[in-house]
Amino acid sequence: MVVVILAVLFLSFLVYSFYVFPPKNTTIAAGQIGSTTQKMANSLQKYFAEQGLTLNVVSGEGQVKGLAKLVAESSPVNVSFYIPACYKII
């Protein structure tokens, strides 16, 4: 019984120390206000709020700036929308 309790405590410590759970707060870079990607980000924000997660939407100056924010080490952005130029929106 003692071995089982110690094993559970050890596994709990590992899970807590390696933080295997996803963050409760994340940031997404969307397009300009009123754009399709901005509307998609707002709908995702509502969905994630229902799931208990906070999604911060950052309005961008376009796709290139959104990708730059995603790549930058100092930026809080974790996700960015990108629609390739070869893709036509009908």
N, C-alpha and C positions, 0 to 999 in steps of 0.2 A: 504494500500500500504506500509506503514511504517513497519507493522508487517511482511509482506512478505520479504522485504529487510533485516530486522533484522534476520529473520529465515534463509535466504540464507547465510548471513554473519556468523551466528552461526554454521551452518552446514559446511561451508568452513573452519572455525576455527577448528572444530572437526576433519575433514578429514586431515587437515594439522598437527595438534598436535599429532594425533595417528599414522600418517604415514602409512596409509592403502595400499599404493602403493608398489609393489615389488621393490627391490633394482635394480639400473641400473648397478651394478657391483657385480659379484659373482665369486667365485673360486671353481674349480673342481679338485679333485685329480684323476689322471689317472695312468695307469700302466707305465712300462718301455717304453722308446722310441722305437717305431716300433711295439709295442704290439697292439692287437685288441682294447683294451680300450683306448689307446692313439689315435688311428685313429678315434674312435667314438667321443672322446672328441674334436678333431680337427674339425670334421664335425659339431658337435654341436656349436663350437665356431663360425664357419662361419654362421650358421643359426641364432644364436642369434645376431651376428653383423648386419645382414640384418634387424632384428627387433629393432635395436637401443640399444641393451644391450651388455655389455662387459663381456665376460666369460674368466677368467684367468685360464689357464691350468697349473697345477703343476704336473710334472713327478714324479712318486713315485718309491719306491723300491719294490713294490708289493702290493697286496691287503691288507695285514695286516697293513702295514705302512699307506696306504691310509685311512683305517678305524680309525687308531690311530689319524691321523691328523683331521679327522672329529669329533671325540669325544673330543679332546683336547680343552679346553676353550680358550687358547691363539692363536690357529691356525685360519687363515683366511679361511680355507676350509669349504665350505657349502655343497658340494656334493662329493660323492665318488662312484666309481664303485665297485661292489662286485659280483663275480660269485661263487656260492657255489661249494664246492669240489665234490658234488654228481652230478653236471651238467657236461655232457661231450660235448665238442665242436667238432662237426664233420667237 
